[in-house]
Amino acid sequence: MHGMAKDVTRKGTWQTSLGRKVIMGLTGILLIGYLIIHLTANLLVFAGDGGRLLNLYSHSLHQLGPLLFVARIALAALFIFHIITGIRVVIQNRKARSTRYTMAASKGGPSKMTPASRWMAITGLILLFFVPWHVNMFTLGPYYETVIDGVPMRDLYRLVVERFKDPAIAFTYAAVMLFLCMHLAHGFWSALQSLGALNRRWLPVAYTVGVILAILVAGGFFILPLYTYFFVPMPA
Ligand code: HEM
C-alpha cells in the first residue's frame, strides 16, 4: 500500500502544472537551440556560391550516418514532447477557466488563459501545421544530385531555390515566420521563468533578450525565402 502511494505521488509530479511547465521550458529552450543552428546553416544560401557551402555542410551531416539518425529521433522526440505537453497545458487552463467561470460567473468569469498564453496556443498550432509541411518539402523532397570536388551529393540548394521561386511558398513561409517570432518572443521568457531561472530583477532583462532573439531568429528565416524569391538565380 505504502509503495503504491509513493508511485502515485511520483507520477503526480509530472502531471502537475509545474511539472508540465518544466517540460515545456526545457524542450522549448532545446528547440530554440536547434533553430539557431538550423538558421546558421541556412544562411549559407546567402554565400552566393551556387550552393557549394550549403551542400557541403548538408553532405557532411549525412556522412554521420547512424549518429544523424539518432539526432533526428531526439529532435522529433523534443517536438512531440513540446507539442503534447503544450496541448495538455491548454486543456488544463481551459478546465481551470470553466471551474472559475462557474464559481465567479456574476463577476464576468476571470480567464486563466491570458492573451499571451492564447497567442502561444494559436501560433503553436500554426507551427504544428508548418513543420510537417516543411520537412515533407525538404528532407523528404526530391533527391537532386550534384558533384562537388568530384564527390556526388544531394543538391539541397537547388531544391531550396526551386521551392522559394514559387511565390505562394516563399510568401507563406515569410508569413509563418511572423508567428514564429511571436511564439519565440514569449516562449523564451516563459521558459526561463518556468525553469525558475528568474527573479524579479531579471524578468525584464530576460523579456528583452527573448524579444531580440526572436527577431533575429525569425527575422533570418523571414528574409531567406523572400531574398531567394527576388534575388537568387535558379542554378543552371
Ligand atoms: C527559410 C526557412 C527555412 C529553410 C530554408 C529551411 C531549410 C531546411 C532544409 C533544407 C531541410 C532539410 C535538411 C536535410 O534534409 O538535410 C530542413 C529540415 C528541417 N527543418 Fe528547416 N528550414 C527553414 C525553417 C525552419 C523552421 C522555422 C523550422 C522549425 C520551426 C524548421 C525545422 C526543420 C526540421 C525539424 C527539419 C528536419 C530535420 C532534418 O531533416 O534533419 N525549419 N530545413
Residues whose N, C-alpha, C, O or C-beta is under 5 A from the ligand:
A	BS01	HEM	N42 S58 R72 V135 F138 T139 L156 F221 L224 P225
